[in-house]
Amino acid sequence: MYRYNLFSKIVGIMVIMLIPITLLYFFSNKTTTDVLRSELNTSNNTQLRFFQNQVESQMELLSSWPILLIHDPDILTLKDMAPEQENLNLKAIQLVKRIQTKISIQESSSNWNSKLSLYSPAVRRMVTENDALPYSDDELRNEVKTGWQVNTIKDQGEERFLFSWFSYTPSMPQFSPGRAETIMKVEFDSRNIEDMLDQFKSDGRRDPFYYKQGTGLIYNRSADRALVEQLVKQLEPKELTGSGNRTLEIGQKSYSVNIVYSSKMGWTLIDYMPLSEILQPIHTSNRLFYFSVSALLLMSCLTAYLLYVQVQVPVRQLVGGFQKLKQGDYSVRMGIKGRNEFSFLSIRFNSMVEQMQELIEKVLMEKIHVREARLKQLQSQINPHFFYNCFSFITSMAKLDNMKAVVGMSHHLSRYYRYTTRQEREMVPLPEEVEFVTHYLEIQNMRTGRLKYIIHIPPQMRRVDIPPLMLQPLVENAVLHGIEPVARAGQVRITGTCEGRKMMLSVEDDGQGMTPEEIALLEERLGRAMDEEMGCGLWNVHQRMRLRFGEEAGIAFAPSPLGGLQATLYWLLPADPSEKALREGQE
């Protein structure tokens, strides 16, 4: 395959030409965005300071009311009046009514809903617009403090803040109700500030709110409170006592946050706007530019395609065909289009591949025939190996005149011989092979008199087919080399295990076993050609398993939990074509 074809070169040139233009536009766009953000932040901070000054001016106006009213003639007269009894006399009541009228007029002079209260130590009354109630010196002593005081109140389940300001005469370093002549209090709640925040938000993009650390938040009435709380959490304490701006990331959105701190109020005014809304025109311009660049690149690709399709595509197809042929795919064929030089090459390529495929199929068939012949040869070597011992046993029992043993041995031997002589089949059901081994074990039990065996094959393995005479050499090896040399041994266990497609048949004994070094040497010999030191039984079984099931089959050895040796036949069942097709379809 060519490293760079004609199409890649033309497209590469166009990309190289577009890169400087894109970079220049990106730099210009970044500069414009930075300038816009800077100017926008400056404008926002200016408007926030103006709004902050309006709130501060309104609060300064309210704090001046007590100072003006303290010097009112009626209030001065009230401070010198001493009631003759617990209830006020007519003159005092008339004086209180006039003071209430003036308080009402004063409260009506502001756009804010506020409340004025007069504490008169002379008559021991708190005079408001509608009431004149007694008060307690202890409660008053706890309430009166310097500057604006903020208390949290609950109003219909919502949290609000009550701002209050006290003025009193005469001035004193430490307030004492007993020494005071007149005390005035003005108070308002945070709904007045909420009204101003709503007016400030009238342009539709702003979302201002007030925050004081340790006290709480004053929202505008349409604020996203969850978002506001997340913004406040990301702001550092030192940022909340100054002025400036920041860009915060919340979720997948960026917000421009402007902060103005009021030293008079002790509260911080914060406003935020989504940058996506601010920079929407720039983003639209960016998309238009990138769309234009993409369209230009697409047209360049189409032009390059028209230039190379008549030559480059046929060459690539031909090279791809040779690559598949190199990988062993002899079913590849070239499509023939038109009547030109490349159609001639395609015809000759197809003819060459067909001839190669026919030749390879012939060689493969010959190889299969040789493999089957070798399999028959290996199978035939197993049958005589066992009969020598059986006939020797029958001869010995006949000499001892033990007819029962002769009859039993003959019965089992006949079943055994019937199985071996009828093995024209390449594969047999596993239950038949197990029954065949059972006859062998019965024969060996008759010979030794101390052999016990356990056979456990799972039900799902009873439908499995295996090559004939695979299990018997393993059992024979366990009896002759594991149990007979040891007087105390006499148990053989045959166990079947299946894990998906992987099948295993284990033969274990409680005989003398083998050391790990001996096991490793035995497994190494199984993979080599048979020599004089290696018996043909295990070697034949191992080779037959490899010939039948491939390299992922054979015999493995390990120490047995019974104390002797464990020999395991393992192989993979062929994949079901229907299941394989279904699995590929699902993928």
C-alpha positions in Angstrom: 0.0 0.0 0.0 1.4 3.4 -0.9 2.2 5.6 2.1 0.7 8.7 0.5 -1.7 8.5 -2.4 -2.8 11.3 -4.7 -5.9 12.0 -2.7 -4.0 12.4 0.6 -1.5 14.8 -1.0 -4.1 17.1 -2.4 -6.2 17.1 0.8 -3.0 17.6 2.8 -2.1 20.7 0.8 -5.6 22.2 1.3 -5.4 21.5 5.1 -2.0 23.2 5.3 -3.4 26.2 3.5 -6.4 26.5 5.8 -4.4 26.1 9.0 -2.9 29.6 9.0 -6.3 31.1 8.2 -7.9 29.2 11.0 -5.2 30.2 13.5 -5.4 33.9 12.5 -9.2 33.8 12.9 -8.9 32.1 16.3 -6.4 34.7 17.6 -8.6 37.5 16.3 -11.7 35.9 17.9 -9.9 35.5 21.2 -8.8 39.1 21.3 -12.4 40.3 20.5 -13.8 38.0 23.2 -11.3 39.2 25.8 -12.1 42.9 25.0 -15.8 42.3 25.2 -15.5 40.5 28.5 -13.4 43.3 29.9 -15.8 46.1 28.8 -18.8 44.1 29.9 -17.3 43.5 33.4 -16.5 47.2 33.7 -20.0 48.2 32.7 -21.6 45.7 35.0 -19.4 46.9 38.0 -20.4 50.5 37.3 -24.1 49.7 37.3 -23.8 47.5 40.4 -22.0 50.4 42.2 -24.8 52.8 41.1 -27.4 50.4 42.4 -25.5 49.9 45.6 -25.3 53.7 46.1 -29.1 53.9 45.7 -29.7 51.3 48.4 -27.2 52.9 50.7 -28.8 56.3 50.1 -32.2 55.0 51.0 -30.8 53.4 54.2 -29.0 56.7 55.1 -32.3 58.5 54.6 -34.1 56.2 56.9 -31.4 56.4 59.5 -31.8 60.2 59.5 -35.4 60.1 60.5 -34.9 59.4 64.2 -32.5 62.3 64.5 -35.0 64.7 62.9 -38.0 63.5 65.0 -36.1 63.5 68.3 -36.0 67.3 68.1 -39.7 67.6 67.3 -41.5 69.9 69.8 -44.2 67.4 70.6 -41.6 64.7 71.3 -39.6 67.1 73.4 -42.8 67.9 75.4 -43.4 64.2 75.8 -40.1 63.6 77.4 -40.8 66.1 80.2 -44.3 64.8 80.9 -44.7 62.6 84.0 -48.0 60.7 84.2 -49.9 61.0 87.5 -51.0 57.4 87.3 -50.5 54.2 85.3 -52.8 55.3 82.5 -52.2 58.4 80.4 -54.3 61.5 81.0 -56.2 63.3 78.3 -53.4 65.8 77.6 -50.9 63.0 77.2 -53.2 61.0 74.9 -53.7 64.1 72.7 -49.9 64.6 72.6 -49.3 60.9 71.7 -52.0 61.2 68.9 -50.1 64.2 67.3 -46.8 62.3 67.5 -48.4 59.2 65.9 -49.6 61.5 63.0 -46.1 62.8 62.5 -44.7 59.3 62.5 -47.3 58.2 59.9 -46.4 61.2 57.7 -42.7 60.4 58.0 -43.2 56.8 57.1 -45.2 57.8 54.1 -42.5 60.1 52.8 -40.4 57.1 51.6 -40.9 54.5 48.9 -39.8 51.8 51.3 -42.2 50.2 53.7 -40.7 51.2 57.1 -41.7 51.5 60.7 -40.8 54.2 63.2 -41.0 53.6 67.0 -40.6 56.2 69.8 -39.5 54.9 73.2 -40.4 57.5 76.0 -38.8 56.7 79.4 -41.0 59.5 80.8 -44.4 57.8 80.1 -42.9 54.3 79.8 -44.5 53.8 76.4 -43.4 52.7 72.9 -45.3 54.9 70.5 -45.8 53.7 66.9 -48.2 54.8 64.1 -51.1 52.9 65.7 -50.2 51.9 69.2 -48.7 53.2 72.5 -47.6 50.1 74.4 -45.5 49.7 77.6 -42.0 48.3 77.1 -39.4 46.6 79.2 -36.0 48.2 80.0 -34.2 44.9 79.8 -35.6 44.1 76.3 -34.7 47.6 75.2 -31.2 47.3 76.6 -30.6 44.1 74.6 -32.0 45.6 71.3 -30.2 48.9 71.2 -26.8 48.7 69.5 -24.7 50.9 67.2 -25.4 50.9 63.5 -27.8 48.9 61.4 -28.8 45.6 63.1 -30.1 42.6 61.1 -32.3 39.9 62.5 -33.8 36.9 60.7 -37.5 36.5 60.7 -40.0 34.0 59.3 -42.8 35.3 57.1 -45.2 32.7 55.7 -42.5 30.0 55.7 -39.9 32.2 54.0 -36.8 33.6 55.6 -36.5 37.4 55.6 -34.3 39.9 57.3 -35.3 42.8 59.6 -33.0 45.9 59.5 -33.2 48.3 62.5 -31.5 51.5 63.6 -31.6 53.2 67.0 -31.0 56.9 67.9 -31.3 58.3 71.5 -30.6 61.4 73.5 -28.5 62.3 75.3 -25.4 60.7 73.8 -23.6 58.3 76.0 -20.6 55.8 75.6 -22.7 52.9 76.9 -26.5 52.9 76.4 -28.6 52.8 79.5 -32.4 53.0 79.4 -32.5 54.8 82.8 -30.3 57.7 81.5 -32.0 58.0 78.1 -34.5 60.8 77.6 -35.8 59.8 74.1 -35.2 56.7 72.0 -36.2 56.4 68.3 -36.1 53.2 66.2 -36.5 52.8 62.5 -36.8 49.4 60.9 -37.7 47.8 57.6 -37.5 44.3 56.2 -35.6 42.9 53.2 -38.7 43.0 50.9 -37.8 46.6 50.1 -34.4 45.5 48.9 -36.0 42.6 47.0 -38.2 45.2 45.2 -35.2 47.1 44.1 -33.4 43.9 43.0 -36.4 43.1 40.8 -36.3 46.6 39.2 -32.6 46.2 38.6 -33.2 42.9 36.9 -35.7 44.4 34.4 -33.3 44.0 31.4 -33.8 40.3 31.5 -30.2 39.1 31.7 -29.2 40.2 35.3 -29.9 38.1 38.3 -28.6 40.1 41.3 -28.7 39.2 45.0 -27.2 40.3 48.3 -25.0 38.1 50.5 -23.6 38.5 54.0 -21.3 35.8 55.4 -22.8 34.3 58.5 -26.2 36.0 58.0 -27.7 34.8 54.7 -28.9 35.8 51.2 -31.4 38.3 49.9 -32.7 37.1 46.5 -34.7 38.8 43.8 -38.1 37.1 43.6 -37.4 35.2 40.4 -33.9 34.0 41.4 -32.6 30.5 40.9 -31.8 29.8 44.5 -30.0 26.5 44.0 -27.7 28.1 41.4 -27.1 31.1 43.7 -26.0 28.9 46.6 -23.6 27.1 44.3 -22.1 30.4 43.2 -21.6 31.6 46.8 -19.9 28.3 47.7 -17.3 28.7 45.0 -16.5 32.3 46.0 -13.7 32.8 48.5 -14.3 34.9 51.7 -11.8 37.5 50.7 -13.6 38.0 47.4 -16.9 38.7 49.3 -15.4 41.8 51.1 -14.2 43.6 47.9 -15.1 44.4 44.4 -14.2 42.6 41.2 -15.3 39.9 38.8 -14.8 36.2 38.2 -15.7 33.5 35.8 -17.2 30.4 37.5 -17.9 27.0 36.0 -21.1 25.4 37.3 -22.3 22.2 35.7 -21.5 22.6 32.0 -22.1 26.4 31.9 -19.8 29.4 32.5 -21.0 32.4 34.4 -19.6 36.0 34.6 -19.9 37.0 38.3 -19.5 40.7 39.4 -19.1 41.6 43.0 -19.5 44.9 44.9 -19.1 45.2 48.6 -20.8 47.8 50.7 -18.8 48.8 53.8 -21.8 50.8 55.1 -24.3 47.9 54.9 -21.8 45.1 55.5 -23.5 43.2 52.6 -22.1 42.1 49.2 -24.0 42.8 46.0 -23.5 39.9 43.5 -24.7 39.7 39.9 -24.1 36.9 37.4 -24.9 36.3 33.8 -24.4 33.2 31.6 -21.5 33.8 29.2 -23.3 31.7 26.6 -25.9 34.5 26.3 -23.3 37.3 26.3 -21.1 35.6 23.7 -23.9 34.3 21.5 -23.2 36.6 18.5 -19.5 35.6 18.6 -20.4 32.0 18.8 -22.7 32.4 15.8 -19.9 34.1 13.9 -17.6 31.2 14.8 -20.0 28.6 13.6 -20.4 30.4 10.3 -16.7 30.7 9.8 -16.1 27.0 10.7 -18.9 26.0 8.4 -17.3 28.0 5.6 -13.9 26.4 6.2 -15.5 22.9 6.3 -17.4 23.6 3.1 -14.2 24.7 1.4 -12.4 21.6 2.6 -15.2 19.4 1.4 -15.2 20.9 -2.0 -11.4 20.4 -2.1 -11.9 16.8 -1.2 -14.4 16.4 -4.0 -12.1 17.9 -6.5 -9.2 15.7 -5.3 -11.5 12.7 -5.5 -12.4 13.4 -9.2 -8.7 13.7 -10.0 -7.6 10.4 -8.5 -10.7 8.2 -8.9 -9.8 7.1 -12.4 -6.3 5.8 -11.5 -5.8 5.7 -7.8 -8.9 3.7 -6.8 -8.2 0.7 -9.2 -4.6 0.6 -8.0 -5.6 0.6 -4.4 -8.1 -2.2 -5.1 -5.5 -4.2 -6.8 -3.0 -3.7 -3.9 -5.7 -4.6 -1.4 -6.4 -7.8 -3.3 -2.7 -8.7 -3.1 -2.7 -7.9 0.7 -5.7 -10.3 1.3 -4.0 -12.9 -0.9 -0.9 -12.6 1.3 -3.0 -13.1 4.4 -4.4 -16.4 3.0 -7.8 -15.2 1.7 -8.1 -16.9 -1.6 -11.7 -16.0 -2.1 -10.8 -12.4 -3.0 -11.9 -11.3 -6.4 -11.5 -8.0 -8.3 -14.5 -6.1 -9.6 -14.3 -5.5 -13.3 -15.5 -2.1 -14.6 -15.1 -0.7 -18.0 -12.7 -1.7 -20.7 -9.3 -0.3 -20.0 -5.9 -1.4 -18.7 -7.1 -1.9 -15.1 -10.0 -4.2 -16.2 -7.4 -6.3 -18.0 -5.3 -6.5 -14.8 -8.4 -7.4 -12.8 -9.2 -10.3 -15.1 -5.7 -11.7 -15.0 -5.6 -11.3 -11.2 -8.9 -13.3 -10.8 -7.6 -16.0 -13.0 -4.4 -16.3 -11.1 -6.2 -16.5 -7.7 -8.6 -19.2 -9.0 -5.7 -21.4 -10.1 -3.9 -20.9 -6.8 -7.1 -21.8 -4.8 -7.6 -25.0 -6.8 -4.0 -26.0 -6.2 -4.2 -25.3 -2.4 -7.5 -27.2 -2.1 -5.8 -30.2 -3.7 -2.8 -30.0 -1.4 -5.2 -29.6 1.6 -7.2 -32.7 0.7 -4.0 -34.7 0.4 -2.9 -33.5 3.8 -6.3 -34.5 5.3 -5.9 -38.0 3.8 -2.5 -38.4 5.2 -3.7 -37.2 8.6 -6.6 -39.6 8.7 -4.3 -42.5 7.7 -1.9 -41.5 10.6 -4.9 -41.4 12.9 -5.9 -44.9 12.0 -2.4 -46.1 12.5 -2.2 -44.6 16.0 -5.6 -46.1 16.9 -4.5 -49.6 15.8 -1.5 -49.5 18.0 -3.6 -49.3 21.2 -5.8 -52.4 20.8 -3.0 -55.1 21.2 -1.5 -53.4 24.2 -4.2 -54.6 26.7 -5.0 -58.1 25.3 -1.7 -59.6 26.3 -2.4 -59.1 30.0 -6.0 -60.4 29.7 -5.1 -63.6 28.0 -2.4 -64.2 30.6 -4.9 -63.8 33.4 -7.4 -66.3 31.7 -4.6 -68.8 31.3 -3.6 -68.5 35.0 -7.3 -68.8 36.2 -7.8 -71.9 34.0 -4.7 -73.6 35.5 -6.2 -72.9 38.9 -9.5 -74.3 37.8 -11.3 -71.1 38.8 -14.1 -71.2 36.2 -16.1 -68.3 37.7 -13.1 -66.0 37.2 -12.6 -67.4 33.7 -16.3 -66.9 32.8 -16.3 -63.3 34.3 -13.1 -62.4 32.6 -14.4 -63.9 29.3 -17.6 -61.9 29.6 -15.9 -58.6 30.2 -13.2 -59.4 27.6 -15.8 -60.2 25.0 -17.6 -56.9 25.6 -14.2 -55.2 25.5 -13.2 -57.0 22.3 -16.5 -56.2 20.7 -16.0 -52.5 21.4 -12.5 -52.5 20.0 -13.2 -54.5 16.8 -16.2 -52.3 15.8 -14.4 -49.0 15.9 -14.7 -48.1 12.3 -16.2 -44.9 13.7 -14.0 -41.8 14.1 -16.1 -40.5 17.0 -18.1 -42.3 19.7 -20.5 -41.1 22.4 -18.8 -40.6 25.8 -21.1 -43.0 27.6 -19.9 -45.9 25.4 -16.3 -45.0 26.1 -17.1 -45.0 29.9 -18.8 -48.3 29.6 -15.8 -49.7 27.8 -13.5 -48.5 30.6 -15.9 -50.0 33.2 -15.3 -53.4 31.7 -11.6 -52.8 31.9 -11.8 -51.9 35.5 -13.9 -54.9 36.3 -11.2 -57.1 34.7 -8.5 -55.4 36.7 -10.5 -55.8 39.9 -10.8 -59.5 39.2 -7.0 -59.7 38.8 -6.1 -57.8 41.9 -9.1 -58.2 44.2 -8.5 -54.8 45.8 -9.5 -52.3 43.1 -12.3 -49.8 43.7 -13.4 -47.2 41.3 -15.7 -44.1 41.2 -17.1 -42.7 37.9 -18.9 -39.3 37.9 -19.8 -37.8 34.5 -22.1 -34.7 34.4 -25.4 -35.2 32.5 -24.4 -32.4 30.0 -21.3 -34.4 29.0 -23.2 -37.5 28.1 -24.0 -36.1 24.7 -20.4 -35.3 23.9 -18.5 -37.4 21.3 -14.8 -38.3 21.6 -12.4 -40.4 19.6 -12.5 -44.1 20.7 -10.0 -45.6 23.0 -9.0 -42.4 24.6 -9.9 -43.0 28.3 -8.7 -46.6 28.6 -4.9 -45.9 28.3 -5.2 -43.4 31.1 -7.0 -45.8 33.4 -4.6 -48.6 32.5 -1.7 -46.4 33.3 -3.2 -45.5 36.7 -3.8 -49.2 37.5 -0.4 -50.6 36.3 1.9 -47.8 37.4 0.0 -46.2 40.2 -1.9 -48.9 42.1 -0.1 -52.3 41.5 3.3 -51.2 42.8 1.8 -50.0 46.1 0.2 -52.6 48.4 -2.1 -50.2 50.2 -3.4 -48.4 47.0 -6.5 -49.5 45.2 -8.8 -46.6 44.2 -9.4 -45.0 40.8 -11.7 -42.0 40.3 -12.9 -40.8 36.9 -14.4 -37.3 36.8 -15.9 -35.2 34.0 -16.0 -31.4 34.0 -17.3 -29.0 31.4 -16.8 -25.2 31.3 -18.6 -23.8 28.3 -16.9 -25.4 25.3 -14.0 -26.7 27.3 -14.3 -30.4 28.3 -12.1 -32.3 30.7 -11.9 -36.0 31.8 -9.7 -36.7 34.8 -8.4 -40.1 35.9 -6.9 -40.2 39.5 -5.4 -42.9 41.7 -4.1 -43.2 45.2 -0.9 -44.8 44.2 2.7 -43.8 44.4 2.3 -40.7 42.1 5.1 -38.7 40.5 7.3 -35.8 41.5 6.9 -32.4 39.8 10.1 -32.9 38.0 8.9 -36.3 36.7 5.6 -34.8 35.6 7.3 -31.9 33.7 9.6 -34.4 31.9 6.6 -36.6 31.0 4.6 -33.7 29.5 7.7 -32.6 27.6 8.1 -36.1 26.1 4.5 -36.2 24.9 5.2 -33.3 22.5 8.1 -35.0 20.9 8.4 -38.0 18.6 7.9 -41.3 20.3 11.1 -42.9 21.5 12.1 -46.0 23.4 11.7 -44.4 26.9 8.2 -43.2 26.1 5.4 -45.8 26.1 3.0 -45.7 23.1 -0.2 -45.6 25.1 -0.1 -42.0 26.5 1.8 -40.7 23.5 -0.8 -42.1 21.1 -3.7 -40.6 23.1 -2.0 -37.2 23.2 -1.2 -37.2 19.5 -4.7 -38.3 18.6 -6.3 -35.5 20.7 -4.0 -33.0 18.9 -4.9 -34.4 15.5 -8.6 -34.4 16.2 -9.1 -31.2 18.2 -6.1 -29.1 17.4 -3.3 -27.6 19.5 -5.7 -26.7 22.4 -6.2 -30.4 23.3 -4.1 -33.1 24.8 -3.2 -34.6 28.2 -2.1 -32.8 31.4 -0.7 -34.3 34.6 -0.8 -33.1 38.2 -0.7 -34.5 41.7 -4.0 -36.1 42.8 -5.8 -35.2 46.0 -6.1 -39.0 46.5 -2.3 -39.1 46.9 -1.3 -40.4 43.5 -1.3 -39.0 40.0 -4.1 -37.1 38.1 -4.2 -37.4 34.3 -6.6 -35.1 32.5 -7.9 -35.2 28.9 -8.8 -31.7 27.8 -10.3 -30.3 24.5 -12.5 -27.6 23.1 -15.9 -28.5 21.5 -16.3 -27.1 17.9 -18.4 -23.9 17.9 -22.0 -24.3 16.8 -22.3 -22.4 13.4 -25.8 -21.2 14.3 -24.7 -19.9 17.7 -21.7 -18.3 16.2 -23.8 -16.5 13.5 -26.3 -15.4 16.2 -23.5 -14.0 18.4 -21.9 -12.1 15.4 -25.3 -10.7 14.6 -25.8 -9.4 18.1 -22.3 -7.8 18.1 
